[in-house]
Amino acid sequence: MMKKLVFFILICAVLTSCASKFSRVLKSKDNEYKYKMAENYYAQKRYSYATQLFDELFPYVKGTPRFEDMHYKNAFAYYYMKDYLNAENLFKSYVDNFPGSPRAEECEYMRAYSFFKQSPKVELDQTPTSKTMGLMQAFINMHPGSAKAKDAAALIDLCRAKLEEKDFKSAELYYNLGYYKAASIVFEILIDDYPDSEKTDFYKSLSIKSYYKYAELSIIDKQEERFEKVLAEITDFNERFPHSKYFKEVNSLKAPSEHTIKYIKDLKDEQAKTATQR
């Protein structure tokens, strides 16, 4: 216990000493000294100290040969600190300021990758995910022969899968809440938006199932028309996905639909007969 306490006190002393030294560096009026220390902090991976000095030194080094290298290091320092918002801005600024630099291609990729690192959980707003896709595709278009082009394409696929999952969860929520018509429409939109998805037959089966429930809950006057649409959608499913694992499940909806339609027709005939007799 005593050893742990001594160790803790030593760590606190070291940290206090470091903070005190950095405070003196920060207050110094000697920009050359600050520049040297910023480079040292960066080399030592003490990025929090390095960025504070880099940010302060930008006006001092702007227009000099040092500016490009400092800009580049500052962007990566923020990235390594997982401050992806500032990193993205700095990578963009680097490319804007030094478009002809050999490092510009790397910074273009890192800008897009910084957006990818900001991509949140599926349930949240996916603006960074969409932005990642756009920037990664732009990177591939601009640098088709880049060593990073393959990585960029893989990240686009990951982002697309994430957006697809979010859209699926939205459709699933409509279904679970009993908004069957809306669910059916959103499942169809999923098919249109992700035509290459391996889950297309699954989405189609859920769209049919949703519309079936919508038809089932409709007023009598609308049921016949809506069940006929279900049957038409089942026929379309069978033509498009004859080997789907959902084939049996989808076709199980056909018989009750036909039975219900027959019941509706018989009911209408009975109602018409009664009206005539009056």
N, C-alpha and C positions, 0 to 999 in steps of 0.2 A: 504494500500500500504506500509506504514511504517512498519507494523507488518511482512509482507512478506519479506521485505528487511532485517530486523533484524534477522528473521529466517534463511534466506539465508546466512547471514554473520556468524551466529552461526554454521551452517552446515559446511561451508568452514573452520572455525576455528577448528572444531572437526576433520575433514578429514586431515587437515594439521598436527594437533597434532598426529594423528594416524600414518601418513606416517613418521613423524619425529621420533616417537618411534620405528617404525619398522626398520627404517634406522639404528638406534643405535643397535638394536638387530642383524641386518644383519652384522654389522661391528664388533660385539663383537668377541673376541678370545676364549670366554668360551663356548665350545661345549655343556656342560651340560645345561647351561642357554639357549642356542639356542634350544636344544631338548625340554626343558620344555615349551618354548614359542611356538614351533611348535605344540606341543600337545594342548596347550591352544587355538591357532588360529584354529586348526582343530575342537576342541570342540565347538568353537564359530561360526563355519561355515564360517570363513574368509579364504577360501580355497586358494586364491591367495597368501596370506602371508605364509600359511602352506606349500604349494608346493615348494616355493622358499627355505624355510628352510629344508624341507625334502630332496630335491635334493642335497643341499649342505652337508647335514649330512650323506648321504649314505656311503661314504668311512669311516666315523667315526664309524658308528654302524655295518657295515658289519662284519659278523662273530660273532656277539653278539646276545643274545636272543631278543633284540629290533628290529633287522633287519626285521624279518618277519612281525611284526605288523606295522612297519613304511611303508614297501612296500605295504601292504594291504591298509592302510589309504591313501597313496599317490595316488594309482590307483583310489580310489573312489573320492579323492579330485579333480583330473583332470576330472573325469566323471561328478561330480556335477558342475564344471565350464563349462561343455559342450565342453571340449577339448577332443573329442572322439578318435582322432588319438593317442594322448599320453596315454589316458586311456587304449585303446586296447593294446598298447605295454606293458604297466605296468601290466595289467592283465595276459597277456601271460608270461611275465617275472616271475610273481609270481608263476604261475603254473609250469614253468620250474625249478624254484629254490626250490619250496616247494610242490612237487607232492603228498606227503603223508599228507599234512595239511588238517584238517577238512574244511578249507576255500577254498581248491583247486577247488572243484566242483562249488562253487558259482562264483569263478573267471573265470572258463571256460565258464560258462553261460554269465557272464558279458563281457567277451571278444567278444563273438558272438553278444551280444546285442549292444556293442559299434559300431560294424560294421553296425548293423541295423540302429542305430542313424545317421550314415553317409550316409545312402541311399538317393540319391538325387531325384529330380523331374523326372518323367517318361521320359522326353525328353532327359535327360543327360545320361552319361555313367553309367551303372548299375553294375560295378565291385563290389562295396561294398554290393549290394543286393545279387549277386551270392555268394559272400564270406560268407554272413550271412547264406544262405541256407546250404552251405557245413559245416560250423561250428556248426550250430544248429542240423543238422543231426548227426554229429559226437558226439555231446553232448548226444543226445537221445540214440545212439548206446552204448556209454560208461556208461550212467546212466539211463537205462530204467525205473528204479523205482523212479527216482527223482521227487520231487514235482514240479520241473520246466519243466519236460518233456512235459507236456501238453501245457505249454506256448510256448515252443520251436517249437512244431508241428504247433501251430497256427501262429507263426511268419513265418515259412516255407511257409505256405499257402498264407500269405499276400505277401511275396516276390515273390512267383510263379505268383500270380495274377498281380503283378506289371510288371514282365518280360513279361508276356503274353500281357498286355496292350501296352507295348513298341513295341513288335513285331507286334501287330495289327496296331499300328500307322505307322509303316514302310510300311506294306502292303497297308494301306490306302493311304499313300503318293504316292506310285507307281501308284495306281489307279487314284488318282486325277491329277497326272502329265501326265496321258495317256499312261503309260508303262504297258499296260494291260497283256501282257504275263508274265512279271516279277511279277505283282500283283497276278496273278493266282497261280504262283509257290509259292510265299511267303504265301498266304492263305492256300495252301496245307501243307506247312511246319508247319504252326501254328497248324493244325489238328494233325500232327505227333508228334509235340513237347508237345502238351497239350491234350492228348487223353481223359482225364477226365474232360475237360472243359465243362461247361454248354452251351457254345457258338459254339460248334462244327458244328451244322447245319447252323448257321449263317455264319461261315467261309466258309463252303462248298458252300453255296448259292453265296457268294461273289466271290469265285474262279470260279464258273460256269459263273457268270455274266461278270467277267473280261475276261475269255477266249472267251466268246461270242463276246464281243467287239473287241477282238484281231482278231477273225475270220472274223468279219464284215469288218475290215479295211485291211484284207489281199488281196493280188493280186488274180485275178480270179482263176488262176491255183491251188492255195492253199486253197481256201475257202471251197470247197466240203469236203475235208479231215478234215478240222478244225471244220466245223459245225457238221460233223458226230461225232467228239469227244465230242462236246457240248451235243449232244443227248445221247451219251453213259454215260456222267457224270450226266445228268438229270435222267436217268434210275437208276444209282447207288444211287443218292440222294433219289429217291422215295423208294428204297428198304431199305435204312438205316434210313431214317427219314420220315416214312409215316404220322406221326402226327405233323410234324414241322409246325410252324406258317408261315414258308417261302415256304411251299409246293406250294401254288398257284402262288406265284411270280416266283419261279424257273420254274414251268411248263408253265408259260406264254411265256417263251423263246423258247419252243419247236415248236410251230406253225410257227413263222417267220423263224426259222432255216430250217424247212422242205420246206417252201415256197422258201427260198433263194436257197437251194440245188436243188430244181426242176428247178428254173430259170437257175441256172448254167448248169445243164444237158441239158436243152433245147437249151441254148446258144451254148454249145459244139456240140450238134447235128447239129445245124444250120451251125456252122463253118465247121464241117466235110462235110456236104452236099455241101456247097459252094466250098470247096476245091476239091471235087470229080467232080463237074460240070466244073471246070477249066481244 
